[in-house]
Amino acid sequence: MNITSAQFIKGVTDGQEVEDLAFPQVAFIGRSNVGKSSTINALTKVRGLAKTSSFPGRTRQINVFLINNKFYLIDLPGYGYAKVSKVERAKIEEVINSYLFNPAIPQRKVVLIIDAYVGPTDSDLEMLDALLEHKKDVIILANKIDKVKKSHQKATIDTIRETLHGQRVIPFSSKEKTGITETLQAIA
Protein backbone atom coordinates (compact mmCIF):
# COMPACT_ATOMS: atom_id res chain seq x y z
CA MET A 1 0.00 0.00 0.00
CA ASN A 2 1.15 3.52 -0.78
CA ILE A 3 -0.20 6.50 1.16
CA THR A 4 -0.76 9.39 -1.23
CA SER A 5 -2.93 11.66 0.90
CA ALA A 6 -3.38 12.21 4.62
CA GLN A 7 -5.34 14.87 6.42
CA PHE A 8 -6.46 15.61 9.95
CA ILE A 9 -10.25 15.38 10.19
CA LYS A 10 -11.07 15.99 13.84
CA GLY A 11 -10.21 15.39 17.47
CA VAL A 12 -12.90 14.03 19.79
CA THR A 13 -13.11 12.96 23.42
CA ASP A 14 -15.71 10.20 23.13
CA GLY A 15 -15.69 7.11 20.98
CA GLN A 16 -19.33 7.65 20.05
CA GLU A 17 -18.26 10.72 18.09
CA VAL A 18 -16.55 8.46 15.53
CA GLU A 19 -19.28 5.83 15.15
CA ASP A 20 -20.55 7.45 11.95
CA LEU A 21 -17.23 7.60 10.07
CA ALA A 22 -17.69 6.49 6.47
CA PHE A 23 -14.54 4.39 6.01
CA PRO A 24 -12.73 1.57 7.88
CA GLN A 25 -10.60 2.53 10.88
CA VAL A 26 -7.10 1.53 11.97
CA ALA A 27 -6.41 2.50 15.59
CA PHE A 28 -3.00 3.20 17.16
CA ILE A 29 -2.66 2.51 20.87
CA GLY A 30 0.29 2.27 23.27
CA ARG A 31 1.76 3.69 26.44
CA SER A 32 2.29 7.40 26.84
CA ASN A 33 5.33 8.56 24.87
CA VAL A 34 5.82 5.28 23.01
CA GLY A 35 5.69 7.08 19.66
CA LYS A 36 2.15 6.65 18.33
CA SER A 37 2.06 10.07 16.67
CA SER A 38 5.60 9.70 15.29
CA THR A 39 4.61 6.34 13.84
CA ILE A 40 1.60 7.87 12.08
CA ASN A 41 3.80 10.66 10.70
CA ALA A 42 6.37 8.12 9.44
CA LEU A 43 3.71 5.93 7.80
CA THR A 44 2.03 8.88 6.07
CA LYS A 45 5.30 10.68 5.28
CA VAL A 46 3.67 13.89 6.52
CA ARG A 47 5.81 15.58 9.14
CA GLY A 48 3.68 17.15 11.85
CA LEU A 49 0.40 15.54 10.74
CA ALA A 50 0.02 14.00 14.19
CA LYS A 51 1.36 16.31 16.88
CA THR A 52 4.32 14.90 18.81
CA SER A 53 5.79 15.88 22.13
CA SER A 54 8.40 14.69 24.61
CA PHE A 55 5.81 15.44 27.30
CA PRO A 56 4.04 12.18 28.25
CA GLY A 57 0.28 12.38 27.89
CA ARG A 58 0.13 15.15 25.28
CA THR A 59 -2.53 13.38 23.21
CA ARG A 60 -5.69 13.46 25.31
CA GLN A 61 -8.26 12.99 22.61
CA ILE A 62 -9.01 10.68 19.72
CA ASN A 63 -7.42 12.18 16.61
CA VAL A 64 -8.85 11.11 13.26
CA PHE A 65 -6.83 11.21 10.02
CA LEU A 66 -8.30 10.41 6.59
CA ILE A 67 -5.88 8.37 4.45
CA ASN A 68 -6.16 8.13 0.64
CA ASN A 69 -9.87 9.00 1.00
CA LYS A 70 -10.33 5.27 1.81
CA PHE A 71 -9.70 4.67 5.51
CA TYR A 72 -8.94 6.42 8.80
CA LEU A 73 -5.92 6.24 11.07
CA ILE A 74 -6.99 6.84 14.66
CA ASP A 75 -4.39 8.24 17.09
CA LEU A 76 -5.50 7.36 20.62
CA PRO A 77 -4.18 8.83 23.86
CA GLY A 78 -1.50 6.80 25.61
CA TYR A 79 -2.26 4.59 28.58
CA GLY A 80 -0.14 4.16 31.69
CA TYR A 81 2.35 6.80 32.74
CA ALA A 82 1.51 10.40 31.96
CA LYS A 83 2.41 13.60 33.77
CA VAL A 84 -1.20 14.30 34.69
CA SER A 85 -3.38 13.91 37.77
CA LYS A 86 -5.12 10.63 38.63
CA VAL A 87 -8.43 12.22 37.65
CA GLU A 88 -7.07 13.23 34.25
CA ARG A 89 -5.51 9.78 33.80
CA ALA A 90 -8.92 8.20 34.51
CA LYS A 91 -10.51 10.49 31.89
CA ILE A 92 -7.88 9.42 29.33
CA GLU A 93 -8.59 5.75 30.10
CA GLU A 94 -12.30 6.41 29.63
CA VAL A 95 -11.63 8.03 26.23
CA ILE A 96 -9.59 4.99 25.14
CA ASN A 97 -12.17 2.47 26.34
CA SER A 98 -15.09 4.41 24.81
CA TYR A 99 -13.42 3.97 21.45
CA LEU A 100 -11.60 0.62 21.51
CA PHE A 101 -14.23 -1.47 23.24
CA ASN A 102 -17.40 0.07 21.81
CA PRO A 103 -19.05 -2.65 19.68
CA ALA A 104 -20.52 0.04 17.39
CA ILE A 105 -16.98 0.95 16.25
CA PRO A 106 -15.44 -1.94 14.31
CA GLN A 107 -11.75 -1.24 13.85
CA ARG A 108 -10.24 -2.99 10.82
CA LYS A 109 -6.96 -3.27 12.74
CA VAL A 110 -5.52 -2.12 16.05
CA VAL A 111 -1.82 -1.29 16.03
CA LEU A 112 -0.37 -1.86 19.50
CA ILE A 113 2.91 0.00 19.86
CA ILE A 114 5.39 -1.05 22.49
CA ASP A 115 8.84 0.34 23.26
CA ALA A 116 11.46 -2.09 21.93
CA TYR A 117 14.10 -0.71 24.28
CA VAL A 118 11.92 -0.97 27.41
CA GLY A 119 10.09 -4.13 26.36
CA PRO A 120 6.47 -4.96 27.09
CA THR A 121 5.23 -3.54 30.38
CA ASP A 122 2.41 -4.89 32.54
CA SER A 123 0.10 -2.25 31.04
CA ASP A 124 1.10 -3.39 27.50
CA LEU A 125 0.25 -6.98 28.42
CA GLU A 126 -3.08 -5.90 29.94
CA MET A 127 -3.92 -3.95 26.77
CA LEU A 128 -3.01 -6.87 24.51
CA ASP A 129 -5.10 -9.25 26.60
CA ALA A 130 -8.08 -6.85 26.45
CA LEU A 131 -7.72 -6.43 22.68
CA LEU A 132 -7.55 -10.18 22.11
CA GLU A 133 -10.46 -10.77 24.50
CA HIS A 134 -12.52 -8.34 22.40
CA LYS A 135 -11.41 -10.20 19.24
CA LYS A 136 -9.49 -7.27 17.76
CA ASP A 137 -7.15 -7.86 14.82
CA VAL A 138 -3.89 -6.67 16.40
CA ILE A 139 -0.63 -5.60 14.76
CA ILE A 140 2.24 -5.20 17.21
CA LEU A 141 5.04 -2.73 16.53
CA ALA A 142 8.24 -2.77 18.58
CA ASN A 143 8.96 0.93 18.20
CA LYS A 144 12.28 2.67 18.82
CA ILE A 145 14.19 -0.42 17.67
CA ASP A 146 16.98 2.00 16.71
CA LYS A 147 17.72 2.41 20.43
CA VAL A 148 18.63 -1.28 20.66
CA LYS A 149 22.14 -2.27 19.53
CA LYS A 150 22.01 -3.86 16.06
CA SER A 151 23.62 -7.03 17.44
CA HIS A 152 20.80 -7.38 20.02
CA GLN A 153 17.79 -6.49 17.86
CA LYS A 154 16.83 -10.03 16.79
CA ALA A 155 17.08 -11.36 20.35
CA THR A 156 15.07 -8.37 21.60
CA ILE A 157 12.29 -9.00 19.07
CA ASP A 158 12.29 -12.74 19.91
CA THR A 159 11.96 -11.96 23.62
CA ILE A 160 9.15 -9.48 22.98
CA ARG A 161 7.35 -12.02 20.79
CA GLU A 162 7.58 -14.67 23.54
CA THR A 163 6.32 -12.23 26.16
CA LEU A 164 3.39 -11.26 23.91
CA HIS A 165 2.03 -14.80 23.52
CA GLY A 166 3.86 -15.53 20.25
CA GLN A 167 2.21 -12.68 18.35
CA ARG A 168 3.95 -11.37 15.23
CA VAL A 169 6.06 -8.33 16.13
CA ILE A 170 7.24 -5.79 13.55
CA PRO A 171 10.49 -3.98 14.44
CA PHE A 172 9.84 -0.28 13.85
CA SER A 173 11.72 3.01 13.94
CA SER A 174 10.21 6.24 12.70
CA LYS A 175 13.67 7.80 13.01
CA GLU A 176 15.38 5.25 10.73
CA LYS A 177 12.25 4.45 8.66
CA THR A 178 12.43 0.78 9.68
CA GLY A 179 9.31 -1.38 9.42
CA ILE A 180 7.22 1.09 7.41
CA THR A 181 6.62 -1.22 4.44
CA GLU A 182 5.82 -4.21 6.70
CA THR A 183 3.40 -2.13 8.77
CA LEU A 184 1.59 -0.74 5.73
CA GLN A 185 1.28 -4.28 4.31
CA ALA A 186 -0.16 -5.52 7.62
CA ILE A 187 -2.66 -2.64 7.69
CA ALA A 188 -3.71 -3.29 4.06
C-alpha positions in Angstrom: 0.0 0.0 0.0 1.1 3.5 -0.8 -0.2 6.5 1.2 -0.8 9.4 -1.2 -2.9 11.7 0.9 -3.4 12.2 4.6 -5.3 14.9 6.4 -6.5 15.6 10.0 -10.3 15.4 10.2 -11.1 16.0 13.8 -10.2 15.4 17.5 -12.9 14.0 19.8 -13.1 13.0 23.4 -15.7 10.2 23.1 -15.7 7.1 21.0 -19.3 7.6 20.1 -18.3 10.7 18.1 -16.6 8.5 15.5 -19.3 5.8 15.1 -20.5 7.5 12.0 -17.2 7.6 10.1 -17.7 6.5 6.5 -14.5 4.4 6.0 -12.7 1.6 7.9 -10.6 2.5 10.9 -7.1 1.5 12.0 -6.4 2.5 15.6 -3.0 3.2 17.2 -2.7 2.5 20.9 0.3 2.3 23.3 1.8 3.7 26.4 2.3 7.4 26.8 5.3 8.6 24.9 5.8 5.3 23.0 5.7 7.1 19.7 2.2 6.7 18.3 2.1 10.1 16.7 5.6 9.7 15.3 4.6 6.3 13.8 1.6 7.9 12.1 3.8 10.7 10.7 6.4 8.1 9.4 3.7 5.9 7.8 2.0 8.9 6.1 5.3 10.7 5.3 3.7 13.9 6.5 5.8 15.6 9.1 3.7 17.1 11.9 0.4 15.5 10.7 0.0 14.0 14.2 1.4 16.3 16.9 4.3 14.9 18.8 5.8 15.9 22.1 8.4 14.7 24.6 5.8 15.4 27.3 4.0 12.2 28.3 0.3 12.4 27.9 0.1 15.2 25.3 -2.5 13.4 23.2 -5.7 13.5 25.3 -8.3 13.0 22.6 -9.0 10.7 19.7 -7.4 12.2 16.6 -8.8 11.1 13.3 -6.8 11.2 10.0 -8.3 10.4 6.6 -5.9 8.4 4.5 -6.2 8.1 0.6 -9.9 9.0 1.0 -10.3 5.3 1.8 -9.7 4.7 5.5 -8.9 6.4 8.8 -5.9 6.2 11.1 -7.0 6.8 14.7 -4.4 8.2 17.1 -5.5 7.4 20.6 -4.2 8.8 23.9 -1.5 6.8 25.6 -2.3 4.6 28.6 -0.1 4.2 31.7 2.3 6.8 32.7 1.5 10.4 32.0 2.4 13.6 33.8 -1.2 14.3 34.7 -3.4 13.9 37.8 -5.1 10.6 38.6 -8.4 12.2 37.7 -7.1 13.2 34.3 -5.5 9.8 33.8 -8.9 8.2 34.5 -10.5 10.5 31.9 -7.9 9.4 29.3 -8.6 5.8 30.1 -12.3 6.4 29.6 -11.6 8.0 26.2 -9.6 5.0 25.1 -12.2 2.5 26.3 -15.1 4.4 24.8 -13.4 4.0 21.4 -11.6 0.6 21.5 -14.2 -1.5 23.2 -17.4 0.1 21.8 -19.1 -2.7 19.7 -20.5 0.0 17.4 -17.0 1.0 16.2 -15.4 -1.9 14.3 -11.7 -1.2 13.9 -10.2 -3.0 10.8 -7.0 -3.3 12.7 -5.5 -2.1 16.0 -1.8 -1.3 16.0 -0.4 -1.9 19.5 2.9 0.0 19.9 5.4 -1.1 22.5 8.8 0.3 23.3 11.5 -2.1 21.9 14.1 -0.7 24.3 11.9 -1.0 27.4 10.1 -4.1 26.4 6.5 -5.0 27.1 5.2 -3.5 30.4 2.4 -4.9 32.5 0.1 -2.2 31.0 1.1 -3.4 27.5 0.2 -7.0 28.4 -3.1 -5.9 29.9 -3.9 -3.9 26.8 -3.0 -6.9 24.5 -5.1 -9.2 26.6 -8.1 -6.8 26.5 -7.7 -6.4 22.7 -7.5 -10.2 22.1 -10.5 -10.8 24.5 -12.5 -8.3 22.4 -11.4 -10.2 19.2 -9.5 -7.3 17.8 -7.1 -7.9 14.8 -3.9 -6.7 16.4 -0.6 -5.6 14.8 2.2 -5.2 17.2 5.0 -2.7 16.5 8.2 -2.8 18.6 9.0 0.9 18.2 12.3 2.7 18.8 14.2 -0.4 17.7 17.0 2.0 16.7 17.7 2.4 20.4 18.6 -1.3 20.7 22.1 -2.3 19.5 22.0 -3.9 16.1 23.6 -7.0 17.4 20.8 -7.4 20.0 17.8 -6.5 17.9 16.8 -10.0 16.8 17.1 -11.4 20.3 15.1 -8.4 21.6 12.3 -9.0 19.1 12.3 -12.7 19.9 12.0 -12.0 23.6 9.2 -9.5 23.0 7.3 -12.0 20.8 7.6 -14.7 23.5 6.3 -12.2 26.2 3.4 -11.3 23.9 2.0 -14.8 23.5 3.9 -15.5 20.3 2.2 -12.7 18.3 3.9 -11.4 15.2 6.1 -8.3 16.1 7.2 -5.8 13.6 10.5 -4.0 14.4 9.8 -0.3 13.8 11.7 3.0 13.9 10.2 6.2 12.7 13.7 7.8 13.0 15.4 5.3 10.7 12.2 4.5 8.7 12.4 0.8 9.7 9.3 -1.4 9.4 7.2 1.1 7.4 6.6 -1.2 4.4 5.8 -4.2 6.7 3.4 -2.1 8.8 1.6 -0.7 5.7 1.3 -4.3 4.3 -0.2 -5.5 7.6 -2.7 -2.6 7.7 -3.7 -3.3 4.1 
